């Protein structure tokens, strides 16, 4: 496509090292520390799910009982004195623990989809930087070409001024316009350097990206993949439903079973004692009912989020499709205007040399061409950004 023509390599500052191509750069972006961070979060959540479903550590205890104060805390004075050894274990009754574990794994799955989508967003941001770099480099190329043209017009103006065909004001205005363009060139170069710095950050290295090898033509070719955002919302619904089920099972409290062994002095010939106990809280407080109500509301919220996303996606893809069509039509019209403006500038330039038009008409033709050129570059960038957004909504950012 003409509107997606490839530019030469965008020059980076000398601080950057060797060059890499687009596909290598894409690999670097996908290996960014931000993505690694989300992947570690997934693993952490999986471990948290295991913890939620575990029984917990058993408790051991050691104690002394019934030691007489008046006899120096001796164990062989009374038959009830002794050393107690105990072990206890809290056991969750019903399916609460398993439901909490399943809910935790569903949350890990949700984070997994979100992690994958983070890589999609990072690639979209990478493309946004490439698009911005291409637009600004095109503007810069035009400004440099225009600077050269203006310098030649300054020389022509000096001759016309020396011959008395134009005023000194005309010569000064053309020189001022030349300086304005030179200032704009400096601003564009600074902006491009900033964009390249952003690209270097996303690559995680100082290597230079060969932008001329960017596969611009593949931006428009979108093939819908598994919707990572939708899958994340679905996993959130499943997790919330399991959490609600766990909250219902929490009505059945945990039981703690303990076993005690008492080592006695055996002065009564009865030997050592053993004991067993069972304890559990009474589920009569507001904690469990409030927890259950909270889980139910979170489940309803997760379902609403999923429904809202699905509706929003349909609306956004339709809007982006309509916007892309409008942008393509605007670009076609702008390209025609650009052709006319270039011709008008050439005609004005020739006529000015011969004294056929004023310096004002000359500068007007130059400014009109710049305005249309910048507009064409802006529209092209907007269309490319539109294609990126469509690919992002379809989870199709990876270019193969």
C-alpha positions, 0 to 999 in steps of 0.5 A: 500500500502506498500509504504504508510505504517503507522509509529508510532506517531511522538514525539513532544516536551514536550511543546505540549499538549494533542493529537488529531486525523487526522479528528479533526486536519483537522477541526482545519485547516479548521477553521484557521484564514487565512480562516476566513480572506478571508470569512470576505473579501467576506462579505465586498465585498457584502457590497461594492456591495450594496454601488455601487448600492445605490443612495447615501445620499440625501443632505439638505441645509440651507441658507440666501439670499438677506440680505441688508448690509446697513440695518443690514442684516434684512430680512424684508427690501426687498421682496426678502430677506429670508431663503432658505431650500433645499433638493437634490438627485442624481439619476443614470439614466439607469441601471448603478447602478444596473449593478455595484451592480450585478458586485460587487456581482459577485466579491463577488462570485469570492472571495467566491470561492477563499476563499473555494480554500484557505481552499483547499490550506491550507489542501494541505500545511497541508498534505505537512507537514505530508508527510515531517514529515513521511519522516524525521521520517523514515530517523530518524528511519533508522539512529537510527537503523544504529547507534546501528549497528555501535556501535556494529561494533565498539565493534567488531573492537576493538576486531579485533584491539586488535588481530591485525587483523585490523589497528588503521585507520580502527577502527578510520574510523568506529568510525568517521562514527558512529559520523557522523550518530549521527550528522545526527540524531541530524539534523533530530530531529531538522528538525522534531521539526521544521515540528511539529512546522509548524503543530502546527501553522496550527492547531492553538493550542499546541495539539499533532497530532497522525500521526499514524492515518493519512489516507494515503491510501485516498490520491490516491483516488481522486474524482473530485469535483466542480472546485473552481478555475475554478468557481472563473475565471468564476465569474471574467468573469461575473463580468468584463462583468457586469462592462463593461455594467455599463461603457456603461451605464455611457454614460448616466450621473447621474441627480441631482434633487433639491427642494428649499423652501424660507421663506420670510418676506412677506412684499409684500404679495406674501408669501413664494417661492418654487423652483426646479432644475435639473442638470447633467454633460455633458458627453463629456470628455474622462473619460467615453470613457476611463473607457469603454475601460478599462472595455472592456480590463479587460473583455477580460483579464478575459476570457483569464485567464479562458481559460488559466486555463482550458488548464493548468489544463488539462496539469497539471493533465496529467503530474501529472498522468504520474509522479505518474506512473513513481514514482510508478515504481521507488519505486518498483525498489528501494524496490527490491534494498533495499532488496538486500542492506539489505542482503548485509549489513548483509553478510558484517557484518558477514564476517567482524566479521570473518575477511572475508571482510575489514572495507572499504567493511563493511562501503560501504555496510552500506553507500549503504543501507543508500543511497537506504533507503533515496532514497526510503523515498524520492520517497515515499514522492514525490509520496504522494506530487503528489497525494496531487497536484492531489487532489488540482487540483480537489478541493478534499482535504477534507478527509471524 
